């Protein structure tokens, strides 16, 4: 994308966001969002701004664009911006259960976004390599004895398998943290959130079943497998009083 066009688009997006929160929409779509902001006063503009910053991180050549991530701390910022923010956007609308506050629910809501994005990254290693991108933390690759050259060979070595086990466990830890927030949500919101957690975390199982080969094999759940997962999600989302 032309840099000047991109910068103009970013400027317009931020102006429209500001207009929404100040009650001066640019069009009918923004008007609908203005109504949403009025209906849910705790809805904050910051996560929307953060998401824009996250999108920019995926733009090659942009000053904030990144093709590599040195540490997990850097990757966490990206994951929060492109996915964790969704929890912050939707939480005021989903609502919380009696006895819980939005502030209490923010941490597990953010954790779910991080878990989902880490799962995307682990699933799409091969596809990202084709685009010249490596989202896997460089420090951790080095710690497990995996070089960038090794990655581009697209071979599952013992070192890479151990590296992937570590990454998968981290994603699962975030899913576990996210699960603690299900009871904090309004009952009407619990099933959808629990299902997204269960369905997406199953991709991690598929990566393991594929022998950690996320270079040449795409990890996904079939429609039938998803159908079998949903009853468990329903049970888990309805166990709270």
ZADO-1210 file (C-alpha; in nm, 4 decimals, padded with zeros to 6 digits):
<atoms>
<atom x="00.0000" y="00.0000" z="00.0000" code="UNK" pos="1"/>
<atom x="00.1166" y="00.3520" z="-00.0797" code="UNK" pos="2"/>
<atom x="00.2562" y="00.5052" z="00.2396" code="UNK" pos="3"/>
<atom x="00.0772" y="00.8362" z="00.1897" code="UNK" pos="4"/>
<atom x="-00.2554" y="00.6577" z="00.1355" code="UNK" pos="5"/>
<atom x="-00.1990" y="00.4453" z="00.4461" code="UNK" pos="6"/>
<atom x="-00.1160" y="00.7444" z="00.6632" code="UNK" pos="7"/>
<atom x="-00.4260" y="00.9230" z="00.5390" code="UNK" pos="8"/>
<atom x="-00.6440" y="00.6185" z="00.6105" code="UNK" pos="9"/>
<atom x="-00.5038" y="00.5933" z="00.9627" code="UNK" pos="10"/>
<atom x="-00.5719" y="00.9612" z="01.0196" code="UNK" pos="11"/>
<atom x="-00.9290" y="00.9227" z="00.8971" code="UNK" pos="12"/>
<atom x="-00.9901" y="00.6154" z="01.1134" code="UNK" pos="13"/>
<atom x="-00.8735" y="00.8002" z="01.4233" code="UNK" pos="14"/>
<atom x="-01.0803" y="01.1049" z="01.3347" code="UNK" pos="15"/>
<atom x="-01.3895" y="00.8890" z="01.2925" code="UNK" pos="16"/>
<atom x="-01.3284" y="00.7234" z="01.6277" code="UNK" pos="17"/>
<atom x="-01.2985" y="01.0618" z="01.7920" code="UNK" pos="18"/>
<atom x="-01.6164" y="01.1704" z="01.6160" code="UNK" pos="19"/>
<atom x="-01.8053" y="00.8671" z="01.7419" code="UNK" pos="20"/>
<atom x="-01.7148" y="00.9319" z="02.1034" code="UNK" pos="21"/>
<atom x="-01.7894" y="01.3030" z="02.0708" code="UNK" pos="22"/>
<atom x="-02.1280" y="01.2313" z="01.9111" code="UNK" pos="23"/>
<atom x="-02.0425" y="01.3632" z="01.5627" code="UNK" pos="24"/>
<atom x="-02.0613" y="01.0585" z="01.3308" code="UNK" pos="25"/>
<atom x="-01.9262" y="01.0702" z="00.9773" code="UNK" pos="26"/>
<atom x="-02.1904" y="00.8389" z="00.8279" code="UNK" pos="27"/>
<atom x="-02.4720" y="00.5979" z="00.9123" code="UNK" pos="28"/>
<atom x="-02.2292" y="00.3259" z="01.0215" code="UNK" pos="29"/>
<atom x="-02.0671" y="00.5609" z="01.2688" code="UNK" pos="30"/>
<atom x="-02.4131" y="00.6718" z="01.3816" code="UNK" pos="31"/>
<atom x="-02.4922" y="00.3148" z="01.4830" code="UNK" pos="32"/>
<atom x="-02.1717" y="00.3101" z="01.6847" code="UNK" pos="33"/>
<atom x="-02.2620" y="00.6409" z="01.8490" code="UNK" pos="34"/>
<atom x="-02.5839" y="00.4791" z="01.9684" code="UNK" pos="35"/>
<atom x="-02.3849" y="00.1842" z="02.1026" code="UNK" pos="36"/>
<atom x="-02.1515" y="00.4141" z="02.2951" code="UNK" pos="37"/>
<atom x="-02.4507" y="00.5932" z="02.4463" code="UNK" pos="38"/>
<atom x="-02.6145" y="00.2638" z="02.5391" code="UNK" pos="39"/>
<atom x="-02.3006" y="00.1262" z="02.7043" code="UNK" pos="40"/>
<atom x="-02.1295" y="00.4154" z="02.8879" code="UNK" pos="41"/>
<atom x="-01.8362" y="00.2022" z="03.0075" code="UNK" pos="42"/>
<atom x="-01.7333" y="00.1341" z="02.6470" code="UNK" pos="43"/>
<atom x="-01.3902" y="00.2945" z="02.6057" code="UNK" pos="44"/>
<atom x="-01.2302" y="00.4335" z="02.2894" code="UNK" pos="45"/>
<atom x="-00.8791" y="00.3196" z="02.3874" code="UNK" pos="46"/>
<atom x="-00.9118" y="-00.0461" z="02.2778" code="UNK" pos="47"/>
<atom x="-01.0295" y="00.0701" z="01.9341" code="UNK" pos="48"/>
<atom x="-00.7237" y="00.2934" z="01.9037" code="UNK" pos="49"/>
<atom x="-00.5028" y="00.0087" z="02.0209" code="UNK" pos="50"/>
<atom x="-00.6463" y="-00.2213" z="01.7550" code="UNK" pos="51"/>
<atom x="-00.5534" y="00.0272" z="01.4846" code="UNK" pos="52"/>
<atom x="-00.1990" y="00.0293" z="01.6227" code="UNK" pos="53"/>
<atom x="-00.2011" y="-00.3495" z="01.6068" code="UNK" pos="54"/>
<atom x="-00.3055" y="-00.3506" z="01.2427" code="UNK" pos="55"/>
<atom x="-00.0233" y="-00.1096" z="01.1643" code="UNK" pos="56"/>
<atom x="00.2246" y="-00.3580" z="01.3133" code="UNK" pos="57"/>
<atom x="00.1384" y="-00.5922" z="01.0253" code="UNK" pos="58"/>
<atom x="00.2203" y="-00.3334" z="00.7579" code="UNK" pos="59"/>
<atom x="00.5647" y="-00.3948" z="00.6005" code="UNK" pos="60"/>
<atom x="00.7738" y="-00.0819" z="00.5725" code="UNK" pos="61"/>
<atom x="00.5689" y="00.1185" z="00.8209" code="UNK" pos="62"/>
<atom x="00.7735" y="00.2641" z="01.1111" code="UNK" pos="63"/>
<atom x="00.5632" y="00.0577" z="01.3522" code="UNK" pos="64"/>
<atom x="00.5525" y="-00.2488" z="01.1276" code="UNK" pos="65"/>
<atom x="00.7277" y="-00.5634" z="01.2497" code="UNK" pos="66"/>
<atom x="00.8350" y="-00.8729" z="01.0573" code="UNK" pos="67"/>
<atom x="01.0099" y="-01.0216" z="01.3633" code="UNK" pos="68"/>
<atom x="00.9497" y="-01.0177" z="01.7394" code="UNK" pos="69"/>
<atom x="01.2541" y="-01.0255" z="01.9636" code="UNK" pos="70"/>
<atom x="01.0779" y="-01.1314" z="02.2828" code="UNK" pos="71"/>
<atom x="00.7451" y="-01.2601" z="02.4061" code="UNK" pos="72"/>
<atom x="00.6909" y="-00.9230" z="02.5708" code="UNK" pos="73"/>
<atom x="00.6934" y="-00.7627" z="02.2245" code="UNK" pos="74"/>
<atom x="00.4666" y="-01.0326" z="02.0860" code="UNK" pos="75"/>
<atom x="00.2270" y="-00.9872" z="02.3777" code="UNK" pos="76"/>
<atom x="00.1784" y="-00.6218" z="02.2817" code="UNK" pos="77"/>
<atom x="00.0855" y="-00.7294" z="01.9288" code="UNK" pos="78"/>
<atom x="-00.1492" y="-01.0025" z="02.0537" code="UNK" pos="79"/>
<atom x="-00.3212" y="-00.7608" z="02.2883" code="UNK" pos="80"/>
<atom x="-00.3673" y="-00.4986" z="02.0215" code="UNK" pos="81"/>
<atom x="-00.5125" y="-00.7256" z="01.7543" code="UNK" pos="82"/>
<atom x="-00.7088" y="-00.9665" z="01.9761" code="UNK" pos="83"/>
<atom x="-00.7054" y="-00.8781" z="02.3444" code="UNK" pos="84"/>
<atom x="-00.8746" y="-00.5511" z="02.2589" code="UNK" pos="85"/>
<atom x="-01.1786" y="-00.7409" z="02.1342" code="UNK" pos="86"/>
<atom x="-01.2494" y="-00.8517" z="02.4888" code="UNK" pos="87"/>
<atom x="-01.2299" y="-00.4927" z="02.6080" code="UNK" pos="88"/>
<atom x="-01.4669" y="-00.3849" z="02.3303" code="UNK" pos="89"/>
<atom x="-01.7277" y="-00.6514" z="02.3895" code="UNK" pos="90"/>
<atom x="-01.7212" y="-00.6852" z="02.7682" code="UNK" pos="91"/>
<atom x="-01.9427" y="-00.3813" z="02.8372" code="UNK" pos="92"/>
<atom x="-02.1964" y="-00.5176" z="02.5889" code="UNK" pos="93"/>
<atom x="-02.1887" y="-00.8784" z="02.7100" code="UNK" pos="94"/>
<atom x="-02.2284" y="-00.7646" z="03.0663" code="UNK" pos="95"/>
<atom x="-02.1261" y="-00.9228" z="03.3947" code="UNK" pos="96"/>
<atom x="-02.3075" y="-01.1490" z="03.6390" code="UNK" pos="97"/>
<atom x="-02.4353" y="-01.0346" z="03.9763" code="UNK" pos="98"/>
<atom x="-02.1478" y="-00.9952" z="04.2193" code="UNK" pos="99"/>
<atom x="-01.8878" y="-00.9330" z="03.9489" code="UNK" pos="100"/>
<atom x="-01.7604" y="-00.6125" z="03.7927" code="UNK" pos="101"/>
<atom x="-01.6247" y="-00.5333" z="03.4472" code="UNK" pos="102"/>
<atom x="-01.2923" y="-00.4486" z="03.6075" code="UNK" pos="103"/>
<atom x="-01.2676" y="-00.8001" z="03.7511" code="UNK" pos="104"/>
<atom x="-01.3609" y="-00.9553" z="03.4168" code="UNK" pos="105"/>
<atom x="-01.1068" y="-00.7593" z="03.2136" code="UNK" pos="106"/>
<atom x="-00.8073" y="-00.9794" z="03.2920" code="UNK" pos="107"/>
<atom x="-00.9627" y="-01.3110" z="03.1809" code="UNK" pos="108"/>
<atom x="-01.1246" y="-01.1351" z="02.8833" code="UNK" pos="109"/>
<atom x="-00.7838" y="-01.0114" z="02.7746" code="UNK" pos="110"/>
<atom x="-00.6335" y="-01.3559" z="02.8368" code="UNK" pos="111"/>
<atom x="-00.8827" y="-01.5121" z="02.5955" code="UNK" pos="112"/>
<atom x="-00.7794" y="-01.2703" z="02.3221" code="UNK" pos="113"/>
<atom x="-00.4115" y="-01.3463" z="02.3833" code="UNK" pos="114"/>
<atom x="-00.4797" y="-01.7215" z="02.3761" code="UNK" pos="115"/>
<atom x="-00.6740" y="-01.6984" z="02.0511" code="UNK" pos="116"/>
<atom x="-00.4031" y="-01.4964" z="01.8789" code="UNK" pos="117"/>
<atom x="-00.1233" y="-01.7227" z="02.0030" code="UNK" pos="118"/>
<atom x="-00.3212" y="-02.0151" z="01.8607" code="UNK" pos="119"/>
<atom x="-00.3441" y="-01.8343" z="01.5267" code="UNK" pos="120"/>
<atom x="00.0308" y="-01.7777" z="01.5293" code="UNK" pos="121"/>
<atom x="00.1125" y="-02.1404" z="01.6108" code="UNK" pos="122"/>
<atom x="-00.1307" y="-02.2688" z="01.3491" code="UNK" pos="123"/>
<atom x="-00.0021" y="-02.0396" z="01.0740" code="UNK" pos="124"/>
<atom x="00.3779" y="-02.0679" z="01.1084" code="UNK" pos="125"/>
<atom x="00.4187" y="-02.2119" z="00.7586" code="UNK" pos="126"/>
<atom x="00.1912" y="-01.9567" z="00.5933" code="UNK" pos="127"/>
<atom x="00.3648" y="-01.6702" z="00.7700" code="UNK" pos="128"/>
<atom x="00.7056" y="-01.7960" z="00.6594" code="UNK" pos="129"/>
<atom x="00.5861" y="-01.7821" z="00.2980" code="UNK" pos="130"/>
<atom x="00.5212" y="-01.4110" z="00.3569" code="UNK" pos="131"/>
<atom x="00.8599" y="-01.3627" z="00.5201" code="UNK" pos="132"/>
<atom x="00.7046" y="-01.3174" z="00.8650" code="UNK" pos="133"/>
<atom x="00.8084" y="-01.4824" z="01.1907" code="UNK" pos="134"/>
<atom x="00.5854" y="-01.4124" z="01.4886" code="UNK" pos="135"/>
<atom x="00.7647" y="-01.6666" z="01.7086" code="UNK" pos="136"/>
<atom x="00.9818" y="-01.4872" z="01.9690" code="UNK" pos="137"/>
<atom x="01.3444" y="-01.4787" z="01.8555" code="UNK" pos="138"/>
<atom x="01.4827" y="-01.5107" z="02.2093" code="UNK" pos="139"/>
<atom x="01.2873" y="-01.8284" z="02.2686" code="UNK" pos="140"/>
<atom x="01.3785" y="-01.9802" z="01.9331" code="UNK" pos="141"/>
<atom x="01.7427" y="-01.9231" z="02.0246" code="UNK" pos="142"/>
<atom x="01.6920" y="-02.0733" z="02.3718" code="UNK" pos="143"/>
<atom x="01.5578" y="-02.3953" z="02.2176" code="UNK" pos="144"/>
<atom x="01.8321" y="-02.4088" z="01.9542" code="UNK" pos="145"/>
<atom x="01.6133" y="-02.3212" z="01.6548" code="UNK" pos="146"/>
<atom x="01.7556" y="-02.0735" z="01.4040" code="UNK" pos="147"/>
<atom x="01.5734" y="-01.8717" z="01.1408" code="UNK" pos="148"/>
<atom x="01.7443" y="-02.0849" z="00.8784" code="UNK" pos="149"/>
<atom x="01.6025" y="-02.3943" z="01.0497" code="UNK" pos="150"/>
<atom x="01.2521" y="-02.2489" z="01.0279" code="UNK" pos="151"/>
<atom x="01.2754" y="-02.1868" z="00.6552" code="UNK" pos="152"/>
<atom x="01.3748" y="-02.5515" z="00.6042" code="UNK" pos="153"/>
<atom x="01.0234" y="-02.6342" z="00.7296" code="UNK" pos="154"/>
<atom x="01.1365" y="-02.9472" z="00.9085" code="UNK" pos="155"/>
<atom x="01.0222" y="-03.0631" z="01.2515" code="UNK" pos="156"/>
<atom x="01.3411" y="-03.1280" z="01.4471" code="UNK" pos="157"/>
<atom x="01.3650" y="-03.2421" z="01.8079" code="UNK" pos="158"/>
<atom x="01.4546" y="-02.8854" z="01.9038" code="UNK" pos="159"/>
<atom x="01.1559" y="-02.7426" z="01.7207" code="UNK" pos="160"/>
<atom x="00.9211" y="-02.9988" z="01.8759" code="UNK" pos="161"/>
<atom x="01.0347" y="-02.8967" z="02.2256" code="UNK" pos="162"/>
<atom x="00.9958" y="-02.5314" z="02.1305" code="UNK" pos="163"/>
<atom x="00.6413" y="-02.5945" z="02.0112" code="UNK" pos="164"/>
<atom x="00.5502" y="-02.7825" z="02.3287" code="UNK" pos="165"/>
<atom x="00.6560" y="-02.4766" z="02.5264" code="UNK" pos="166"/>
<atom x="00.4526" y="-02.2417" z="02.3073" code="UNK" pos="167"/>
<atom x="00.1430" y="-02.4621" z="02.3164" code="UNK" pos="168"/>
<atom x="00.1561" y="-02.4834" z="02.6959" code="UNK" pos="169"/>
<atom x="00.1762" y="-02.1056" z="02.7184" code="UNK" pos="170"/>
<atom x="-00.1333" y="-02.0703" z="02.5009" code="UNK" pos="171"/>
<atom x="-00.3143" y="-02.3270" z="02.7167" code="UNK" pos="172"/>
<atom x="-00.2202" y="-02.1340" z="03.0285" code="UNK" pos="173"/>
<atom x="-00.3905" y="-01.8283" z="02.8820" code="UNK" pos="174"/>
<atom x="-00.6989" y="-02.0356" z="02.7977" code="UNK" pos="175"/>
<atom x="-00.7097" y="-02.1562" z="03.1584" code="UNK" pos="176"/>
<atom x="-00.6904" y="-01.7990" z="03.2820" code="UNK" pos="177"/>
<atom x="-00.9648" y="-01.7008" z="03.0381" code="UNK" pos="178"/>
<atom x="-01.1880" y="-01.9829" z="03.1643" code="UNK" pos="179"/>
<atom x="-01.1887" y="-01.8295" z="03.5122" code="UNK" pos="180"/>
<atom x="-01.3814" y="-01.5375" z="03.3673" code="UNK" pos="181"/>
<atom x="-01.6768" y="-01.7342" z="03.2305" code="UNK" pos="182"/>
<atom x="-01.8695" y="-01.7193" z="03.5583" code="UNK" pos="183"/>
<atom x="-01.8083" y="-01.3435" z="03.5718" code="UNK" pos="184"/>
<atom x="-02.0086" y="-01.2907" z="03.2536" code="UNK" pos="185"/>
<atom x="-02.3813" y="-01.2398" z="03.2279" code="UNK" pos="186"/>
<atom x="-02.5457" y="-01.5842" z="03.1881" code="UNK" pos="187"/>
<atom x="-02.6628" y="-01.5005" z="02.8358" code="UNK" pos="188"/>
<atom x="-02.3020" y="-01.4420" z="02.7244" code="UNK" pos="189"/>
<atom x="-02.1363" y="-01.7460" z="02.8770" code="UNK" pos="190"/>
<atom x="-02.2031" y="-02.0108" z="02.6113" code="UNK" pos="191"/>
<atom x="-02.0705" y="-01.8061" z="02.3195" code="UNK" pos="192"/>
<atom x="-01.7506" y="-01.7183" z="02.5033" code="UNK" pos="193"/>
<atom x="-01.7000" y="-02.0702" z="02.6385" code="UNK" pos="194"/>
<atom x="-01.7579" y="-02.2192" z="02.2933" code="UNK" pos="195"/>
<atom x="-01.5021" y="-01.9882" z="02.1346" code="UNK" pos="196"/>
<atom x="-01.2529" y="-02.0952" z="02.4007" code="UNK" pos="197"/>
<atom x="-01.3178" y="-02.4678" z="02.3564" code="UNK" pos="198"/>
<atom x="-01.3361" y="-02.4667" z="01.9773" code="UNK" pos="199"/>
<atom x="-01.0213" y="-02.2641" z="01.9262" code="UNK" pos="200"/>
<atom x="-00.8126" y="-02.4342" z="02.1928" code="UNK" pos="201"/>
<atom x="-00.8834" y="-02.7642" z="02.0138" code="UNK" pos="202"/>
<atom x="-00.6550" y="-02.6396" z="01.7351" code="UNK" pos="203"/>
<atom x="-00.3633" y="-02.6825" z="01.9736" code="UNK" pos="204"/>
<atom x="-00.4539" y="-03.0523" z="02.0037" code="UNK" pos="205"/>
<atom x="-00.4495" y="-03.0768" z="01.6256" code="UNK" pos="206"/>
<atom x="-00.1001" y="-02.9288" z="01.6074" code="UNK" pos="207"/>
<atom x="00.0133" y="-03.2017" z="01.8461" code="UNK" pos="208"/>
<atom x="-00.1676" y="-03.4693" z="01.6445" code="UNK" pos="209"/>
<atom x="00.0120" y="-03.3402" z="01.3331" code="UNK" pos="210"/>
<atom x="00.3447" y="-03.4101" z="01.5009" code="UNK" pos="211"/>
<atom x="00.4022" y="-03.0352" z="01.5553" code="UNK" pos="212"/>
<atom x="00.4319" y="-02.9902" z="01.1786" code="UNK" pos="213"/>
<atom x="00.2766" y="-02.6465" z="01.1374" code="UNK" pos="214"/>
<atom x="00.4976" y="-02.5881" z="00.8343" code="UNK" pos="215"/>
<atom x="00.3292" y="-02.8275" z="00.5954" code="UNK" pos="216"/>
<atom x="00.0056" y="-02.9312" z="00.7719" code="UNK" pos="217"/>
<atom x="-00.2805" y="-02.7018" z="00.8664" code="UNK" pos="218"/>
<atom x="-00.4336" y="-02.7722" z="01.2056" code="UNK" pos="219"/>
<atom x="-00.8105" y="-02.7459" z="01.2054" code="UNK" pos="220"/>
<atom x="-01.1176" y="-02.9101" z="01.3549" code="UNK" pos="221"/>
<atom x="-01.3814" y="-03.0649" z="01.1334" code="UNK" pos="222"/>
<atom x="-01.7485" y="-02.9694" z="01.1517" code="UNK" pos="223"/>
<atom x="-01.8233" y="-03.3010" z="01.3213" code="UNK" pos="224"/>
<atom x="-01.5520" y="-03.2436" z="01.5805" code="UNK" pos="225"/>
<atom x="-01.6904" y="-02.8976" z="01.6495" code="UNK" pos="226"/>
<atom x="-02.0346" y="-03.0482" z="01.6929" code="UNK" pos="227"/>
<atom x="-01.9004" y="-03.2850" z="01.9587" code="UNK" pos="228"/>
<atom x="-01.7216" y="-03.0014" z="02.1416" code="UNK" pos="229"/>
<atom x="-02.0307" y="-02.7813" z="02.1809" code="UNK" pos="230"/>
<atom x="-02.2179" y="-02.9959" z="02.4364" code="UNK" pos="231"/>
<atom x="-01.9182" y="-02.9721" z="02.6693" code="UNK" pos="232"/>
<atom x="-01.9172" y="-02.5959" z="02.6212" code="UNK" pos="233"/>
<atom x="-02.2848" y="-02.5831" z="02.7116" code="UNK" pos="234"/>
<atom x="-02.2285" y="-02.7843" z="03.0293" code="UNK" pos="235"/>
<atom x="-01.9306" y="-02.5727" z="03.1339" code="UNK" pos="236"/>
<atom x="-02.1135" y="-02.2464" z="03.0713" code="UNK" pos="237"/>
<atom x="-02.4176" y="-02.3541" z="03.2734" code="UNK" pos="238"/>
<atom x="-02.2489" y="-02.4841" z="03.5868" code="UNK" pos="239"/>
<atom x="-02.2507" y="-02.1471" z="03.7608" code="UNK" pos="240"/>
<atom x="-02.5393" y="-02.0209" z="03.9707" code="UNK" pos="241"/>
</atoms>
